[in-house]
Amino acid sequence: MQKIRKGDKVVVLTGKDKGRTGEVVQVMPKEDRAVVKGINLVKRHQRQSQTQEAGIITKEASIHLSNIAIADPKDGKPTRVGFKVEGDKKVRVAKRSGVSIDG
């Protein structure tokens, strides 16, 4: 089970967007990277195609998983993730407050 998943609210720990929060759009486990909405924006030159116009577009670049942490559901501060077995399910738990992250 992964510690960071699509849809999680995360806090950026280092880099130009340090301290900002966003939602995970995509996780790439093989590369240990994730794309976070509104974080690590880069400008790219776009060639014209049938669907898109040519020009310079701004989009999110991936960020390494070590540079983001899950936001604690209670206070929104960065927290580490632990696992707990509740009944027959394994759930993710915030180490900071002990609150379950999964639903």
Secondary structure, DSSP 8 states (H G I E B T S, - for coil): --SS-TT-EEEE-SSTTTT-EEEEEEEETTTTEEEETTSSEEEEEE---SSS-SEEEEEE--EEGGGEEEE-TTT--EE-EEEEEETTEEEEEETTT--BS--
